[in-house]
Amino acid sequence: MFFNDTIVAQITPYGKSAVGIIRVSGVLSSLVSLKILKIIPKPKIATYLSFFDLSNNIIDKGIALWFPGPNSFTGEDVLELQTHGSPILLNLLIDIITSIKNIRIARKGEFSERAFLNKKIDLIQAEAINDLINSRSEIELKCSLKSLHGFFSKYIKNIIQKIIVFRSEIEVRIDFFENEEEYFLNLNIEKNIDNIIFSINKIINMSNNSKILKNGIKIVLAGPPNVGKSSIFNKLLFNNRSIVTNIKGTTRDTLHENFSINGVLFELVDTAGIHETDNVIENIGIKRAIKEIKNADYIFFVIDINLNNFIQLQILSKFLSKLLIKKNFLIILNKFDLYNKKKIIKYKIKGIKYIYISTLNNLGIDLIRKFLIKKTKLLINNEANFIVKSRHLNILKSTKNFLLKIKKKWILSRNIELLAEDLFFSQKLLNEIYGSVTSKKIISYIFSNFCIGK
């Protein structure tokens, strides 16, 4: 795609640094090179040159890189200037470049947008660039790289290819067969539709894993007051972040901290002890705790092992029934160092594991970490190690629902021409994911969330 205007932006962070980089993209990039460098460097070779102002004074020396289109990131002629990272110097160079007619400062994400419009990358890969820049964990970084290299795009294109092949078989029969019975010969229409729906469902199911990989695993420490939630919080973080005392109800608000294991991000939340109280401040803390619990991926429910067995079970069953918990759940029985009874209670609740620990003696803390390490390995080894964004998920769900309607319509009408049209529309829906038929409004919105210079 041809653009009349040429764009320029600083692509390194603003502020003082050892090196600052300016990128120019567009038809006037060669003119910028002649103005600033007095030559056009050899393509794709880092060249150490003098940088000049409009009065032909040398203002710096640095490295220039020349990428003639279409063999560049944007698909256009691209010039990159690597200077010393003085903000004054970088601003001066940008002022010189924008003084040339039809050259302006790039909008947010405009370099990536031009790369997309010039078919250098698809929309999934463009979004992956932004995810890559904003990655908060090693695993999210790796997932973004997989999307950038087209891993997720292949999944979508494979489904589209199934629809194309299916449509082709239908349209051949429409064009060449006169007998209605020949229309349906060996087509297996319902089976083919089910097969496409199955492939879409597979990605939808993968998206749960993708969400965790992107946002991290949220673990909420919950339970009655004074059972050691804050001590566990500190031990897992290797930091005395939460105040710990023997006074009941020390924690009255929620504390949030991030940590990572095997590159997977975890958000650990310490909450107020859940119990019945007339204290206004404590009740506010309890309401916040319940809100965090409802939004948790995992709940670590902490109980004092020294309580009467019946009371332990009563606390747990009341918590489970009151909050209707249907999430991943781990019972942590703390204060094992004080335990002197002969018999340990055995919880027999289907699907719920429990660990005995003592935060005072560091007993069992390693078991909690091993539990988390196991969860990270399951995530890392999952085949869905790419980012499925909410935009992608909405389109997948819409396509699935439309295909279900197509199947129902087909069973009722047996209209093969209508079936072909509907399949073409479902193909167009999926094409929106990687951008071949996406509206300009959506494209502008996506790239407006990028940083300037990308």
Secondary structure as GFF3:
##gff-version 3
##sequence-region A 1 454
A	DSSP	beta_strand	6	10	.	.	.	ID=ss1
A	DSSP	beta_strand	17	25	.	.	.	ID=ss2
A	DSSP	alpha_helix	29	36	.	.	.	ID=ss3
A	DSSP	beta_strand	47	52	.	.	.	ID=ss4
A	DSSP	beta_strand	58	67	.	.	.	ID=ss5
A	DSSP	beta_strand	78	85	.	.	.	ID=ss6
A	DSSP	alpha_helix	87	98	.	.	.	ID=ss7
A	DSSP	beta_strand	103	105	.	.	.	ID=ss8
A	DSSP	alpha_helix	110	117	.	.	.	ID=ss9
A	DSSP	alpha_helix	123	133	.	.	.	ID=ss10
A	DSSP	alpha_helix	138	148	.	.	.	ID=ss11
A	DSSP	alpha_helix	151	176	.	.	.	ID=ss12
A	DSSP	alpha_helix	180	183	.	.	.	ID=ss13
A	DSSP	alpha_helix	189	215	.	.	.	ID=ss14
A	DSSP	beta_strand	217	222	.	.	.	ID=ss15
A	DSSP	alpha_helix	229	237	.	.	.	ID=ss16
A	DSSP	beta_strand	255	261	.	.	.	ID=ss17
A	DSSP	beta_strand	264	270	.	.	.	ID=ss18
A	DSSP	alpha_helix	280	294	.	.	.	ID=ss19
A	DSSP	beta_strand	298	304	.	.	.	ID=ss20
A	DSSP	alpha_helix	309	323	.	.	.	ID=ss21
A	DSSP	beta_strand	328	334	.	.	.	ID=ss22
A	DSSP	three_ten_helix	336	338	.	.	.	ID=ss23
A	DSSP	beta_strand	353	356	.	.	.	ID=ss24
A	DSSP	alpha_helix	365	380	.	.	.	ID=ss25
A	DSSP	alpha_helix	390	413	.	.	.	ID=ss26
A	DSSP	alpha_helix	416	434	.	.	.	ID=ss27
A	DSSP	alpha_helix	440	448	.	.	.	ID=ss28
###
